[in-house]
Amino acid sequence: MEQPSACPTCQHCGAEIKLEKDQECPGCHRDVKECIVDTSATSSIYPM
C-alpha cells in the first residue's frame, strides 16, 4: 500500500509535491521538508 515517493502528498493540506521542482508546498506553502513525513519512520502521526 506504500505510495511511490515520486509525488508525495503534503501532510498538512494534501497537495501533491513534486520533489525535484517544488521548494515549498503548492497548497500550504510550507517547506517541503515540513510537509513530507517519512512514512517508513512512523505512521502514528495520523490520529485515525
QUICOR-V898241 format. One record per pair of residues at least 24 apart in sequence whose ideal C-beta (glycine too) atoms are under 10 Angstrom apart, sorted by sequence separation. I is the first residue (numbers start at 1). J is the second residue. D is the distance in Angstrom with one decimal. If there is no record, write none. Layout:
i: (I:I)
j: (J:J)
d: (D:D)
This chain:
i: (8:10:11:10:11:12:9:10:11:8:9:10:8:9:11:8:8:5:8:5:5:11:5:11:3:2:2)
j: (32:34:35:35:36:37:35:36:37:35:36:37:36:37:39:37:38:36:39:38:39:45:40:46:39:39:40)
d: (8.5:8.7:5.9:3.9:7.1:9.8:8.3:7.3:4.8:7.9:8.3:9.3:4.8:9.8:9.5:8.5:9.8:8.5:8.6:9.8:9.1:7.0:9.8:8.1:8.1:7.1:8.4)
